Amino acid sequence: MVTPGSRTRLFDRYELLEPLGRGGMGVVWLADDTVLQRKVAMKEVNVPADLDPDEAEAMRARVMREARAAGRLNHPNVTTIYDVVRDDSRTLIVMEYVDAPTLTEVVTREGPLPAASAARIGLALLSALEAAHAQGIVHRDLKPGNVMVPAAGNVKLADFGVAAVQGDPKITMTGLIVGSPSFMSPEQAQERHATAATDLWGLGATLYYAVEGVPPFDRGAAIPTLTAVAREPPRMVSRGTALEPLLLRLLQKDPADRPTLGEVRAELVTAVDAGTPTVDAGVATVAGTPTLVEGDHPETDDGDEPWVDEDEHWVTETARRRRGAWPVLLVAAALLVVAWFVLPRFLGGGETPNDRQDTTEQNDRDKQRDTTELEDRDSQPEESAADEEQPRQGGEVEVPADWVGHDVADTGSTVAYPAEWSVQQRDDTTADIRDPQGGRYLRVQYTDSPKDDAVADWEQQSQSFGTRHDDYTEIAIEPFDYPGADTSALWEYTYSDGGAQLHAYNLAIVIGGRGYALNFQTRENRWEESQDLWQQFVAGFDPAL
């Protein structure tokens, strides 16, 4: 272990200045190269104390071999390895010093990035991986902490010192995890061979962190996190919806199911073109980026979501026991689900407040072109009449014959959904059903301790939600005439998230002592086309009394 004193000199060349960071493989120091008169980063690779001499020597040999392999890389998006030095007790890798924050530091300081900005960083990382893979080098530890994001210049991928060279014999080191559990791939978690597809998983996990602000699988400790990586789906994407389809493909458990480098590049370019980022390829500080946007469903980082807040909402102690460490994460995901699917025709009696306005007021609105599209739509008398005929519970809506069913917890209740949509069981009380094309979600939640007034609870949550979301508009909260329900309410609202205009329904149903929520969200430009789908979801819910 190197301990810096006053200008500690190593190998008669490098003077240690200060530690830059610490990782699973060792400490990184800022140092002066006194021969070439430049600042360098020196990574000291520590040998775990519990390794026997043969294993320790094998590890040192591996470091030397991998450093030599990584030293062959000469790419503007890769930190250059200058030298590797070793004596009887120490092995250090001498690398290019990049005076820039890591992606972890950028997100911590600035908040999650817009999808287009993250995609630009992704393209830089992809270029680095292409260069490495062309030489048979797998990074194996691609994570935000290894991504350097300068205020000007190129994004750089660092720490190829733990790269695995394809074809080299595997060195087994008992008890040593090389990599970061939150960003390790399933094959690494299960101690299988790392390939180029392993780095694509790391890219997906890193981009997920960039747009969401949290890792996709972190559970607070190494073993639970590795278990989630190997067996569980990632957390729902709440901010970076433009990148969601790509992220889900990159985070496939089977390496063979992950996209190719070319496919990833095409989707990242599309995401860049679709947005208007304020950063260049090497800049990650984004003016005005919010520190947190909770997402599609009205919930927040402090547990305040319309359906499962631990203090205010319908789900009480039973759901808290089942959720364990999940509440904050589910909060960020559930907001996405609620914030996207509610139509006036379903609000109490099939009428909206605008439906009940008189014809004179309607004609006045028809003459004004500065009224909103929503007001124009809701004020049409023929729509009001049609809405009067719509069954609010969806009983007359036909559920497509090719839809499949999902069991809601262990209640015997089911909800039908399109066969091509995917289901992610978040915990015992919550499941997410998502459109494979991205952008639309249905979240189904259950509690055995519901509140007794759905309207009052939704009104309370609307006030709370509006204080923490941009451009929030409560369109309506009204009783919902669900057959046999003790209490039921439908909440419709809109808000903006990262520049995207979102529209949502949240339907609460308390029946037979059980509480359910059907939360449906979409972008505003898909709201009208999604109404039939929403009616089918409502009609396809069976409380199984």
Sequence and secondary structure as in RCSB ss.txt:
>XXXX:A:sequence
MVTPGSRTRLFDRYELLEPLGRGGMGVVWLADDTVLQRKVAMKEVNVPADLDPDEAEAMRARVMREARAAGRLNH
PNVTTIYDVVRDDSRTLIVMEYVDAPTLTEVVTREGPLPAASAARIGLALLSALEAAHAQGIVHRDLKPGNVMVP
AAGNVKLADFGVAAVQGDPKITMTGLIVGSPSFMSPEQAQERHATAATDLWGLGATLYYAVEGVPPFDRGAAIPT
LTAVAREPPRMVSRGTALEPLLLRLLQKDPADRPTLGEVRAELVTAVDAGTPTVDAGVATVAGTPTLVEGDHPET
DDGDEPWVDEDEHWVTETARRRRGAWPVLLVAAALLVVAWFVLPRFLGGGETPNDRQDTTEQNDRDKQRDTTELE
DRDSQPEESAADEEQPRQGGEVEVPADWVGHDVADTGSTVAYPAEWSVQQRDDTTADIRDPQGGRYLRVQYTDSP
KDDAVADWEQQSQSFGTRHDDYTEIAIEPFDYPGADTSALWEYTYSDGGAQLHAYNLAIVIGGRGYALNFQTREN
RWEESQDLWQQFVAGFDPAL
>XXXX:A:secstr
     TT EETTTEEEEEEEEEETTEEEEEEEETTTTEEEEEEEE   TTS HHHHHHHHHHHHHHHHHHHT   
TTB  EEEEEE SS EEEEEE   S BHHHHHHHH S  HHHHHHHHHHHHHHHHHHHHTTEE     GGGEE  
SSS  EE  GGG EETTS     TT   S GGG  HHHHTT    HHHHHHHHHHHHHHHHHSS SS  SSHHHH
HHHHHHS     SS GGGHHHHHHHT SSGGGS  HHHHHHHHHHHHHHS  S  TT    TT  S    SBS  
TTS  TTT TTTSS  HHHHHHHTT HHHHHHHHHHHHTT   GGGSTTT  TGGGS HHHHHHHHH SSS HHH
HHHT HHHHHHHHHS TT TTS   TT EEEEETTTTEEEEE TTSEEEE SSSEEEEE TTSS EEEEEEESS 
 S HHHHHHHHHHHHHTSSEEEEEEEEEE   TT SEEEEEEEEEEETTEEEEEEEEEEEETTEEEEEEEEEEGG
GTGGGHHHHHHHHHTEE   
